[in-house]
Amino acid sequence: MTAKNIMRMKMLFAGFVAALGFVLAMIGMDVFAHDQSFHEAVKGLSHQTVEWLGQLCVLAWQYKFVTAVFIAIVLAAIYVRQVPEVKHQ
């Protein structure tokens, strides 16, 4: 395996762990904070996820400049990591 493939696998795994953590946090909040049963929390998960993503998109649209700066910083960090002199430090 090349280093590029290993980095892609790490990014994919990190995304999977983040998504799983988000799902568990949403279920935990429903069970403990909103006094729902575990079954009710799991049943309403898809609806809550769509609502949350919609709210995230609305906030990103309202704060266009902040979103653009954040995306630029992330892209710059990814681009700089591809430079061999920086990658091997």
N, C-alpha and C positions, 0 to 999 in steps of 0.2 A: 504494500500500500504506500502511496505517496503521501507526503506531508499535507498536500492540499486535500486529499480525500479524508485524512484523519481530522483535519480542521473542520471539514463539512460535517463529518459524523458528530464531532463535539458540538457544533452549532445546532444540529438537528436534535441531539440528545438534550441540550440545554433548553431548547424550545419545548420539547416534550415534557420535561420536568416542570418548566414554568406553567404550561397549560394544566398539568395535573395538579400543581399546587393551587392554581386559581380555582379549579373545580372543587377541590377539597375545602378551600377557604369559603367559597360560596355556600357549600353544603353545611359547613360548620356554623356559619353565621345564621343560616335559616334555622338550624336545629337549636342552637343555644340562644341567639338573640331574638328570634322571632317566634319561639315556642312552637315550631312545627315538628312533626314526626320525620324520621329519616326518609320514609317513603314519600311524604309530601315534598320534602326538599329535593329529592332526586327527580320527582315528577315535574317540578317547576323549573328545573335547571336550564332546559333549552330556552324557555321563554325569557328567563333572567339574563342568560348569556346574550341573546339577541338585543335585549334592552340595553345592556351594559355596552355592547359594541356600538349601538346607535348613539348613546350618550357620548362615548369616546369620540366618534366621528363628528358630532356636533361641536364638542369642545375644541377639537383640532381645527374645525372650520372657523370657529369664533376667534381663536388665537392663532391665526395663520402665520404671523411673524415668528412666534415662539416655536411653532411646529416646524417651520422652515429652518430655523436655527438648529433645532434638535436634530433634524434629518441631516443637515449639513455637517454637524459635528460627528454623527455616527458614520456618515460616508467618508469623511476625512480620516477618521480613525481606522476604518477598514482599508482605505487606500494606502495610508502610511504603513500599515502592517504588511503590505505586499512588497515594500521596498526591502531588498535583501540586507542592506546594512542595518536597518532598524530591526528586521525580523530576527537577526542572530545576536542581538545584544542581550 
